[in-house]
Each structure stands twice: as structure tokens, then as C-alpha cells.
């Protein structure tokens, strides 16, 4: 009896392996975290909340996920690690209970013009195999259907050793690719307006070339003037036919310039390689403006924009070519693939069906596989990355999501919630950084960081259930049940902006009058045509300032002061006060510390190990030469000014000896968008997504224009900050501006003077105006999905 009892006791006692049911973080100090201690339950859904910049991403991505990835990378050999990104161990005392982390962040997909939705999700790879097996006529292997592989052939003699003798044999080879030879797989051809490239009344020495970066005395122009092909003092209009050909179209050629070996190349091939081969959205603003002025992109006449060769387009399955398949809306393509019944490729069809069905399930069925990945919004890019994880058989994995509801209509958020719960229910740990109350509601566990942002944040304010959060009295708890009410009265428009026959992407010949002088919100489910309508028909007009979702790019040398242009008036003020050159007050120019070149730290590359950054001993991390720090303005040196927060600097430059109106105006705008806590010299690489969006908004608010177009300005904003954003929108309208906002947030909809609702669905089921009018009328009618959700939100 006693033996049986002891065996029962052993069976009922938990196994030692089952006690590791939490991820334990102790003493986390990454970025602004202040010795944070948390215990995160495994196999549960944990949501991290807090104002933008409070330390959520530092804890979840830079500490937990980063250490998990680093430990996995260490399991590979040193040879393999040499090809992988090197990750430093996060600043944390203890990290226990980690599992493999899969990160699904909001980083835009690479802006490579050759990258499409099909190539980044492997759907194209499966389609290529399918057509190479079933397509008629048969034209070759899968690469014969790839627009990134060119058809090439060659022949020649090869030398090889055989039986101790050197033998020469003739060999030839041929590769059949699917690339269109005319556009080289880009889908578009470029025409250049020569009048935008040069002024033909001037000579090269007088600065005839008007392309950015081509200064008359610069190296780029010297390669023309010293090549021997052209007379530097002869106006371009007087060039002979041969000289004009050499200047514009000459193929690369080795030449000697003042005794130095160099390559000479015509102006047009140079511009095509340096500017036109890149995605326009990835270019710097002044170069993008030049490209948009000088170049017109038209669909390739040979391939019709499909990027594929005639042979690749000629092979079909049931009358559908691979170009047709990639151009279909994915929901339609999924139905077409479902109808294919071919036992010889059954495993391939099963995998392809799963991938395409995942697109539809996640709410991206309105996309097509040939859509350029650089044109996807942050939310679309994140959901596209999620596709490969849906239906995965992996369990006990940590999935880390960064605001998965970005760009989602309230109608679509429920679908996203279901996916997150499904991942959890398979036995995975799901960590979500999120602001939307709809997602916070479904959490098993909530970690609230704060109390504020930047240096005033980095502490855990609350840990526990959603109900306990409501009663906690934290900033998030107090605002969790906030609901905006409809405005009692709306503004009267001062005029209208007419849009006629809009047909960009899925728009179906839309006519709409957008009221001016008021706050207009354009809404509708994801993929209904909001961005196509506004960016396609409004943004390019005179007087329209457009703040889109393209992320700001910046290295660790960039900071809010350099990005906003704030540093220019500050440098001039220092120079004027001290009677020296402004360049001395730039850490990227003459004033830089010579030891660290103005970086403030010395980077030591340790190959496969994480590099080490140590503060520069010469400048003590201040980035400037000691002599520069002797110059003062208002009792402060330049390094002390860059260490100030926006709020401090705004007061410093407002009056007294340091009074600088130009700098004060920029600081005012930064404070307006809620970035008063940022320090002027904080590297852009350390800013959160919401902070970058608002920094961009503050910068572009300076542009002169009567109409502002904002694309989801509440992205990354805490519930408490949305109110401040609404105040900013009101101030813009009250100052005489017209504001058009593309937005899903119900608080912004309720605050609007006029709503334009697109739909009723996404893709070819959308593209129509389903409602125009005031928010009150939309709530009363409840005729659209938006109307139903807004009515529920305001409690009507």
C-alpha cells in the first residue's frame, strides 16, 4: 500500500522541467530602462503598454528578443557566425527562461525595386516551379520564369588536367531566364528630360550640369572636363554631335586624367546607375525631388510592366500565364490554385494554397504578388512577415510583435486578435507591444511602463491582469476606457478640393469634393483605397504638404537637431557670438574630435563577436575638440546645448543672450507634437517608431502650404497622447490650414468635421466612396462598417 501511495505522489508532483514557466528579467538597463525587474508568464499573451518612448521596445526587442537571438546565433560555428549580424549582450543582470524568439516588427521591407510581395513571401518561387512543371509550352526550369534572371549564352575554350596532360576543350553554355531584356526586369523604362540635367547656354566650367552633387569644381564634373573628350569652356549648345554623344551617352571607358587611371562614362548612364536604379522612396529628399522633376517612369512597352520576357509570358496553365497569376488579387489567385488538381505536384500545390490562404486570413487578400514590397505600409509589411508563421507546427516559441494593429480598421483588429490568440493556444509565448485598447483587452498579462517617456520613463508601473490595470491608477489604466465624444458642432468649409475620375490602383473612377478649411478624415478598411485616393490625387498638387508613412532614415550620427535643420541656426548663433566659423560647431565637420571623428565613442570590431563601443577618452564622449568647447553661447558650450531636452532648449533660445528665433520656431514645433522630452543630440537610431513619425511631422509642418495630408499620425501614440495630437490638428485648422487625415483611430474620426469613408471591402471589392458627411450623420446612418464601429465607440 505504501509503495503504491509513494508512486501516486510521484505522479502528482510536478516534474522539475515544468517549473520553468516564466521569463525572468532582472536589472534591465538597455537605453532608458532603470534596473527593470519583470516576470513574464510563458505560453500566455502578454501586452506591453506605456507612452511612446517609455521603454517598451527596449525591454521587449532590445533585451528579451535580442538576447534570445544572440544565444541562438552562438550555437552556430564561428564560420557561419561570420555571415550573421553580430549582437551585443543586452545591459541586463539576469535573463532566465528564454525560448527561441521570432520577431515580427514594423520595419519596412527593403526598398529594392526588384523585391515584390511574391518574392519576399516565397509565393513567386512556388509559382515558378509550378509553371516549369505544368506550363504549356514548356520553356525551361523555374529560372525561366524569374524576372531577376537574364537569359545569357556563351562559348569558349577551357583548360583542364586529364591523365597528367593539359587538355583544351571547347565548351558552351546557355541560361534561360525570365527577365524582360528591354527593362531588365524592372517593369518600367525611364525617359529623362535633358533640360533638367544641364543648362545648354553654359559651359561645364560655368556649372552647366544641374544634377545634385555635380558642382563645377567637384570631382564628378572634373571627370568630364579632364577626360580629353570635351572642352570645359565651350557652351553645351555649341557641342558637335560626337561631343554631345560623348557627354551624354558614352559607355564606360578607361582613361588617364592628369596621370591617374580613371573610368569615363556619359552623364545619362551615370544618373541611371546612381539614382534611377534605386527605389525613389529610398532616396534623400533633394535627390528624390530631382528624380521626380527629371525622370518619367512609364510601363515597359515590351512586357507591359510585367517584368517578364515574351517566352515566360507565353507558357500558360489553363490559359493563365505566370504574369497573369502575379497580377491577380491574391484572394482570386487562391481560388484559381484551389481549382488545380494535379497529383504530380500535389505537395507544391498544398504549400502554395496554404501561403495564399494565409494572405486572405490575415487581411491582405487585396494585394497582388507583383506589388512592389517597398510600397507596402508599415502595417502591411508586418502582416506580410507574419504569413510564414501562420500554421507553423512550432510550439514553445516566443513570438514578438510590434503594434500588429497598425494600419488596421477596427473591423480588422478582431481578426488580428484571433491570430494572436491562436498562436498562444498552440503553446507559444506571445509578447505584443501595443496601444490599442482592443488588443490590451485580450491580454492574459499586462506590463505597463512609464511613467513618462525618455529619461522620465523606463520603470515598470504595473504588472498584472487587465482588470487590475483599470484599477491601478497608472496613466494607461486611467485612459484605457477613454472614449471620445462627437463634436456638438462642426466647422464650415471655406471651399472644396475637387477630385475627378480617380483610378489609381483599385479606385473605381472616383469623384469626390474634399472640403477645405476643416478637419477631414478619410477612412475605410485596410486596402479600400484611402492612400490611393489621397496620395494619388491630392498629394502632388501645389500647396499640399504630405506627411506619409515612409520611415526616416538616419545613422548614429543623425539626431533630432540635424534631422530637423535645428542645428544650422544654433551653429550660426554660436559662430556669431564667438566670431568664428559655423563649421566648428559640427561634430561631422571641422569641430569633430580627431580621435573618434566626432562619434563620441571608439568602435572596436571583433569579427564574429559583438563589437565594443567605448567612450572616447580624448573628448569624454562630447564629440567635439576641446578648443571648440571653450566657445559659449548664453553660458553653455555646444555639447551642453545638444544634451538639453527640447523643453529646456525651447526656454534657452527664447530670450536673453541665446535668443535665436529660427531655432525657437523648430523647437516649438517639436514640443507641439509631444517630443519635449527628447534630447537634441539623441541618435535617431535609438528613437521608437512613434517618435520618428512625430519628428517627421514636426519637420514637415515647416513647409509652406495650405493643405496638410497626414497618413495615420496616431501610429505609435499612447491613448493619453492622442488627445495632444487632436489639439495639434485643431490648431492647424484654426490657423487657416486644411487638414486631411488618413486614419483608423475612432477618436480622430469622432473629432473630424467631415468623414469620407471608402469601401465597402478591400481590393476590387473596395475603391468606392460609401459615405460622405459629418461623424454624427455616419453614426446615425450606420450604413458602413466604419459607421457601426464608430457608433459602438461613442456609445451611440
NORSULPE-V157241 format. One line per field, one symbol per residue. psi: psi as a letter, one per 30 degrees, with the letter a starting at -180 (. if undefined). A space follows every 10 residues. Layout:
# NORSULPE-V157241
psi=???
This chain:
# NORSULPE-V157241
psi=eeeeeeeeee efkkkffffi gljkkkhkgk cgkihkkljk klhljkkkll lkgfgeeeee efdeeeeeee eeefflleee ffflkkklkl jkekjlgklk kjkjagkllk hkffkleeef ggeeeeeeee efefkklkfa leffgkfgkl klllllkkkl kkhglkkklk kllkkjlgkk feghgffllk kkjfffeljf fllefghekg kkfileglee effefgfffl jfgkkefgkl eeeeeeeefk lkkklkjhgk klkkkleeee eeeeefflke fflleeeeee efefkkklkk fefggfflle eeffkljhgk leeeefflke eeeeeeeffk jjffgeeeee eeeeeeeeee egggffllfg kkfffkleee eeeeffeffk gkfklhljkj kjifgkgkle efeeeeeeee eeeefgglkj kkklfkfeee egkfkkjklb falbfgagkj fkkaleeeee gfgleeeefe gkkklkkell lklfaljkkk hkgkcgkihk kkjjklgljk kkallkgfge eeeefffeef lkgkjkjagk lkkkaffkle eeefgefeee eeeeeeffha kfffgkfgbf fkkfeghgff lkkjkhcflk lkjkkkfefh gfflleeeff kljggkleee efflleeeee eegelaegjj eeeeeeeeee eegggffkke gkkfffklee eeeeeeeeef ffkklfkkjk jifgkgklef feeeeeeeee eeefgglkkk kjlfkfeeef flfkkjklbf albffbglkf kkaleeeeee ehfleeeeee eeefg.
